[in-house]
Amino acid sequence: MLEEIRVKKAAQHNLKKIDVSLPRNKLIVVTGPSGSGKSSLAFDTLYAEGQRRYIECLSAYARQYIEQMEKPEMESIEGVSPSISIDQRTISSNPRSTVGTVTEIYDFLRLLFARVGSPHCPRCGRKVRAQTPQQILKRISDSSSGEKVKILSPVVKGRKGEYQRLFEKLRKKGFLRLRVDGKFRELEEEILLEKTKKHSIDILIDEINVSSESEKRLKEAVDKALEIAGGDLLLIRKKGRETYYSLNLLCPSCEISLPELEPRNFSFNSPYGACPRCHGLGFETVLDMRGEVELTNEVCPACEGGRLKKESLAVKVGERNIYELTSLPVSKLIDEFRDIKFSSSEELIASRIRKEILSRLEIMIELGMPYIQLSRTTASLSGGEARRLRLAAQVGARLRGILYVLDEPTIGLHQRDNRRLISLLREIRDQGNSIIVVEHDEQTIRSADFILDLGPGAGEGGGFKVIEGDLDLILSSPVSLTSQYLRGERSILVPVKRRKPKGWLMISKAAEHNLKNIDVRIPTSVMTGVTGVSGSGKSTLVYDILFKKLLNIFYRAKQRPGKHKAISGIDPINKVVSVDQKAIGRTPRSNPATYTGLFTPLRHLFSRVPESRMRGYSASRFSFNLPGGRCEECRGAGVRKIEMHFLPDVFVTCDRCGGRRYNTETLSVQYKGKNIADYLDMTVDEAYEYLKAVPILKRKLGTLNKVGLGYIRLGQPAPTLSGGEAQRIKLTKELSRKDTGNTLYLLDEPTTGLHFDDVRKLLEVLSELVELGNTVVIIEHNLDVIKYCDYIIDLGPEGGEKGGWIVAKGIPEKVAKAENSHTGRFLKRIFTEGKPIFE
């Protein structure tokens, strides 16, 4: 096999037909200014081609069920392996998706509980034991004396298939009726079942009036039912009441029979395990005004948040049920698992399962997540946590010969934990894998075996290969912007003077999640950094408590703020704005122009040109979402989707409009020699030169440029934007509003996806906001941002239960002197030697 991955004439997006040779089985960092083409090369070229080639090896039947990627624009690629990506796409926000299900640890737990779990009675809590056919017969006789009952043998329980052979076999044996999916059917009739759906089939053995005279007949029916179903029996009494009997499990006191344990009994996504009241969600549900099911904050009274049936929650391994185990932080769960004692026969079964669970839990600790519980929903995770969780799932799979492509894995990770992450990436590399990391973190760049720097600028000014090689070669480059920052020739300077607060926001007795009943003072009219290791309580304090409470106060929202006593000192503030990393739109029709509000004045501008007035065109004529001006062949999409079944769906450029989205009449209207489609194809910087005469457009385009987004196209589809770009577009939307000077801005890691030089530009923009009298609060791990802030609130000292305290507070220089602050330790080196410490 080739020792290199060779790409010739890569031209995806803004790449300028570059040739790249990357060593295999090495840790490679792709860096460069934001928008220089890093993701276009790493994800849209290398990952896409690696996955596409692998999927092409599958059968045509299998391919039709897999979403396939388009062939990237390039001349050729050699030496590429099957690829796995961990990018900035947020993890599933489905309430059924948890940390345990994503990492697959919960699947191993379900298997463990099904094989060696100790069943207990859900009513009295006693350990249950097996029962004999004679005991089952006696219980039926005693409970149903004088009643007409149906004895059924459950042969299929929630399994997929057509079961035509089973039906034929039963006919030959002389059975007449059965119950299929709850409905009684005659075996004489043709019974057709869908192969892909789950079915339950119960054979009707006999229908008997229970009495002393029918005792022999009842015994024969019970024995037959138990024999056919392998020890299970279903009794249907009058009014359809069902009782389940099994040779396996019975509570001696309450006389409750329990089914044989299977992994699906512990799945809250299966009807065999899910709590029947909340359907496995753990919370009560209500119907909203549109008739849709909505989750409330009220814990389900039936399962008390455990999501499972009472029978499943009554099964224990050690002293805990599956929900109690998954509610423990990972660090405690590891200790619990190591201490569980099994009998010698159980140990033979449990040892391999325990080994798999422990290895995955240890990976989570290595990735800086000892505080997370497996029961935590993925919707509550930060972007960085979600990405590291996906990485943990991939590492746990222990694959070899794979090309891993990662997008900024250090996001959300404190500098202290970066060393662990880098060590894990090297471990994956040493197992025989190639790792390509798109990254701006200095410590990760310095730790790489090979570095590829793209640039020199962004957008059309990028897409070139600036330099490639090991760290020494990169540091010797005179033209690389990255090299200039690594050498220290360029840097983000520590402010000469810190701004003074004009007031204080007070949060009293904050106690949500792991916060330890703390009193927090946040200064107003300055830039405050909330810092601390992952899981120390930063997001809980800023978003769950402060943001939600202020939403209720200012906008009469109905949010449930995190636990606290009171918030005071809000008089100088009249508005709160959160700028997070969630996508600005899910469809290609959403783009930077529509989201920032720039498209509306642009359409109004076109409606006022003489040709539009003469024709009577209004601003709506220039919308690609409305009939009239748009191309009706593609309905303003510019492309038509053609489904190819076992081949990738083909998006064909619309024949009528040529991908321009509008009809010819609309495109004939021009402003400064360009039509509306031309403006949507322009970058922010190009459009600024044409539109700077219009004040509102000048302000919005100028702000996009200020936050380092001069390279993006106005009509670029929202799904193609990274998390960092989406956050800066949201910031632009807020910055371009007419300012009151009394706004509180909350930002969650705004440096995501930003090069050193772009971080400098962003800080200048945020400083402008503060100078106008606004308050800026930033959750951040980037040391350049932390040292630039006027005030720091450092939480910790660790994550989870060991966090939630205020470790240090004050100006960065004061925090640098705090002995028990991890953030302070890194700041101290910056203030004394001018560079961070990398351990």
Summary of the structure (lengths in Angstrom):
residues: 839
radius of gyration: 31.7
end to end distance: 35.9
largest distance: 101.9
contacts: 2846
relative contact order: 0.11
helix: 36%
strand: 22%
